[in-house]
Structure formats: C-alpha cells, structure tokens
Amino acid sequence: MEDVTTLTKIQLDALREVGNIGSGNAASALAQFLNRKIDMAVPTATILDFKDIPTILGGPSTLVMGIFLKVLGEISGRFLLLIPAQTSIKLLRTLIPGCEIDDPLNMGEMESSCMREVGNILAGAFLNALSALTQTPMLNSLPSMTYDMAGAMIDNVIAEMTAVSDKVLMIETSFIESEEDLKIHIFLLPEPKSLMLLLHKIGVN
C-alpha cells in the first residue's frame, strides 16, 4: 500500500474504529491528568492532502502548537498533535496553579514541559490502546514541540513525510472539558508497510 488513497470504505471504517478506541483511552488519560470529567466527540477518519491540513486549522497563518512523536515498533510511523492556541492556553491555566499566560509565545520552560507532557500522555494512551487491540507492542519517542503558523509547521512535516506519501490519514477528535471546547487534532501517520500490517492485525486486509 503505497498511499492511503487506496483504502476501501471498509478499511477506512475499521481505522475510524481504531481511532475511536485510541482516542477514548486518550480522553480517559487526559481526564485523570486534569482531574476533571472529559467528554469525547466521535472521531472521524479522513484521507486528505498534506497541503489541506492548514485549512482545517483555520488557514495557513493560524498559530498552532504542534507536538510530534515517533511511533516505534513493528508498527511504526509518526504521531502528531495539533493544538489551537486557545486550547493550549486553557490547558496551561488548568494544569499550572496561578498560570495567567495569554499567549503561547510567552511560555517558559515549565509551560513548555507541561505541554510536552500532555502530548506524551495522549500519544502514549492512544498507542497503548492500539497495542492491546493489535497485540503488537507500540511505543512513542520523547515529544518535540513547536509553536508556529499552521502553514509553516505543515511544510516542515511535509519535508519529512513526502517520501512516504503526499496524503495523510487524519484521525480527528475533540475533547470537551466542562463547558470549554478543548479541540485537539490527532494525526496518525503510519508508514505504508505498517498501515498494511495494522489492517491485517485488526482483521481487515
């Protein structure tokens, strides 16, 4: 499978269910981390061009926090969390007592470390659920983080991933805490051989 455009509707539905299981586990982990009730919207699984991602986020000039991790193991690839600026501010104010930050550009080491840990927890919980589902160990690397315009950020991702495909499988969901919309875009970018193996492991060839 050289690119995700060859996926059938049955395969895409199966991957959507994978996203549902992984995101559900991530939502539970986030609720425990925040010590608050977290509701999760039903995930969607979509195939789209890399170049279209900034549009989903509000346009190429929209400022977004990106947390990147490598997926390690027999099923490998990359895991990307894109968090709108306002969501990142809400998370920081929830997690750090007395935090009054109003612009992610003003983050210090404590705030940066906190956001990387959020990415680590969400990715780890998502991949743990996937590991249990596929009976295949999956680990994530330490997270790296950047805050930039969506267009520039995705250009950097494209530079790394175009050798694999110019398309991406996006599993997207929203986490709702109290009355606030904590929207987090989750992108699972499996390597082509890993995508075939993942589908085989969940019984959809």
Secondary structure, DSSP 4 states (H G I P E B T S, - for coil): --SGGG--HHHHHHHHHHHHHHHHHHHHHHHHHHTS-EEEPPPEEEEEEGGGHHHHTT-TT-EEEEEEEEEEESS-EEEEEEEEHHHHHHHHHHHSTT-----GGG--HHHHHHHHHHHHHHHHHHHHHHHHHHT--EEEPPPEEEEEEHHHHHHHHHHHHTTT-SEEEEEEEEEEETTEEEEEEEEEEE-HHHHHHHHHHTT--
